[in-house]
Amino acid sequence: MARVLLFGPLRDLAGWRERELAAVSLEDLRRALGAEDPALGEALAAPGVQVALDQAIVRGDAALSAATEVAFLPPMSGG
C-alpha cells in the first residue's frame, strides 16, 4: 500500500494527513480519493497542485508500488 500524505489546505479539506492506500498508479489513486471524497478529488485536480513520489516532483501518471510515498502539495505562493 502506498503511503499518501496531504499538506496544507488539502490536509484540512480531507481531515487527515497520512493514510495507506492501495493503488497501481497515480491516476488510480486520484480516482479512488475523488470517489471517496469528491471535494478532495476536485482539489487534487486543481491547477498548481503538485505531486511528489518518493520526494521527487512528477507530472502526469506514474506507477506506484507498495513502498511508494505519494505527497500532494498545495499550490505555492511567495512574496
Secondary structure per residue as TSV (DSSP state, phi and psi in degrees):
chain	resnum	aa	ss	phi	psi
A	1	M	-	360.0	134.7
A	2	A	E	-74.4	145.1
A	3	R	E	-89.7	117.7
A	4	V	E	-107.4	128.0
A	5	L	E	-119.8	138.3
A	6	L	E	-118.7	142.9
A	7	F	-	-125.3	155.1
A	8	G	H	57.2	-135.2
A	9	P	H	-63.1	-24.5
A	10	L	H	-65.2	-42.7
A	11	R	H	-62.6	-44.5
A	12	D	H	-62.6	-42.6
A	13	L	H	-63.3	-44.5
A	14	A	H	-75.7	-30.3
A	15	G	T	83.2	13.1
A	16	W	-	-149.0	157.8
A	17	R	S	-107.7	-35.0
A	18	E	E	-144.8	137.1
A	19	R	E	-147.7	160.3
A	20	E	E	-106.9	123.8
A	21	L	E	-134.8	146.0
A	22	A	-	-90.3	127.4
A	23	A	-	-160.6	146.9
A	24	V	S	-93.8	-19.6
A	25	S	B	-147.4	165.8
A	26	L	H	-62.6	-42.0
A	27	E	H	-64.8	-38.0
A	28	D	H	-61.1	-42.4
A	29	L	H	-65.2	-44.7
A	30	R	H	-59.8	-43.5
A	31	R	H	-61.8	-43.8
A	32	A	H	-64.0	-43.5
A	33	L	H	-65.6	-39.4
A	34	G	H	-67.6	-36.5
A	35	A	H	-67.9	-36.4
A	36	E	H	-74.3	-38.0
A	37	D	-	-144.9	93.6
A	38	P	H	-55.9	-36.7
A	39	A	H	-65.0	-39.9
A	40	L	H	-67.5	-42.8
A	41	G	H	-57.9	-41.7
A	42	E	H	-65.9	-41.3
A	43	A	H	-65.2	-38.4
A	44	L	H	-68.2	-25.3
A	45	A	T	-89.2	-3.2
A	46	A	S	-68.4	150.6
A	47	P	T	-59.2	140.7
A	48	G	T	92.9	-16.2
A	49	V	-	-72.9	127.4
A	50	Q	E	-110.6	158.5
A	51	V	E	-125.7	133.4
A	52	A	E	-115.9	127.5
A	53	L	E	-105.9	119.1
A	54	D	T	50.9	44.3
A	55	Q	T	70.6	19.6
A	56	A	E	-124.1	125.7
A	57	I	E	-63.6	133.7
A	58	V	E	-125.4	155.7
A	59	R	-	-123.9	140.0
A	60	G	S	81.9	-162.5
A	61	D	-	-85.2	157.6
A	62	A	-	-156.2	149.4
A	63	A	B	-73.8	145.7
A	64	L	-	-116.8	148.3
A	65	S	-	-117.4	175.2
A	66	A	T	-64.1	-22.4
A	67	A	T	-97.7	2.9
A	68	T	-	-73.9	136.4
A	69	E	E	-100.9	123.5
A	70	V	E	-114.1	118.6
A	71	A	E	-116.2	124.8
A	72	F	E	-97.3	122.5
A	73	L	E	-112.7	129.3
A	74	P	-	-68.5	164.4
A	75	P	-	-56.1	140.1
A	76	M	-	-94.1	146.3
A	77	S	-	-132.9	154.7
A	78	G	-	-148.4	173.5
A	79	G	-	-162.8	360.0
